[in-house]
Amino acid sequence: MPGSPYFDEVPKGILTWPKLLTYTTPPLILTLFFASKYDLLLETFSILALSFIIIGLFRK
């Protein structure tokens, strides 16, 4: 893996950006599609912001 801090391969159990994006992008796109279809964008972004705040507080 070029540019990687690991010599051979990524150690097991480490969540890298490519893995994280493949796990989160499809559900996020689907959620935003349905939120825009049913005019719930403000509520959806509020829930996303609140969940990011809670995750940030727990990770401190």
C-alpha positions as CSV (number, residue, x, y, z in Angstrom):
1,M,0.0,0.0,0.0
2,P,1.9,3.1,-1.2
3,G,2.2,6.0,1.3
4,S,1.0,3.7,4.1
5,P,2.7,3.8,7.5
6,Y,2.4,0.0,7.6
7,F,5.2,-2.2,6.1
8,D,3.2,-5.1,4.6
9,E,-0.5,-4.6,5.0
10,V,-3.0,-2.9,7.3
11,P,-3.2,-4.7,10.7
12,K,-6.5,-6.4,11.4
13,G,-9.0,-4.4,13.4
14,I,-8.0,-1.0,12.1
15,L,-10.6,1.0,10.4
16,T,-9.0,2.9,7.5
17,W,-10.6,5.7,5.4
18,P,-11.4,3.6,2.4
19,K,-13.2,1.0,4.6
20,L,-15.0,3.8,6.5
21,L,-16.2,5.4,3.3
22,T,-17.4,2.2,1.9
23,Y,-19.4,1.5,5.1
24,T,-20.9,5.0,5.5
25,T,-21.4,6.4,2.0
26,P,-24.2,4.2,0.7
27,P,-26.4,4.5,3.8
28,L,-25.8,8.3,3.9
29,I,-26.7,8.7,0.2
30,L,-29.9,6.6,0.7
31,T,-30.8,8.5,3.9
32,L,-30.4,11.9,2.2
33,F,-32.3,10.7,-0.8
34,F,-35.3,9.7,1.3
35,A,-35.0,12.8,3.4
36,S,-35.2,15.0,0.4
37,K,-38.0,13.0,-1.1
38,Y,-40.2,13.4,2.0
39,D,-39.0,16.9,2.9
40,L,-37.2,15.9,6.0
41,L,-33.8,17.4,5.3
42,L,-33.7,19.7,8.4
43,E,-34.6,16.9,10.7
44,T,-32.1,14.6,9.1
45,F,-29.2,17.0,9.3
46,S,-30.2,17.8,12.9
47,I,-30.1,14.1,13.9
48,L,-26.7,13.7,12.1
49,A,-25.3,16.8,13.8
50,L,-26.5,15.6,17.2
51,S,-25.1,12.1,16.7
52,F,-21.7,13.6,15.7
53,I,-21.7,15.7,18.8
54,I,-22.6,12.7,21.0
55,I,-19.9,10.6,19.3
56,G,-17.4,13.4,19.8
57,L,-18.2,13.7,23.5
58,F,-17.9,9.9,24.1
59,R,-14.5,9.7,22.3
60,K,-12.9,12.4,24.5
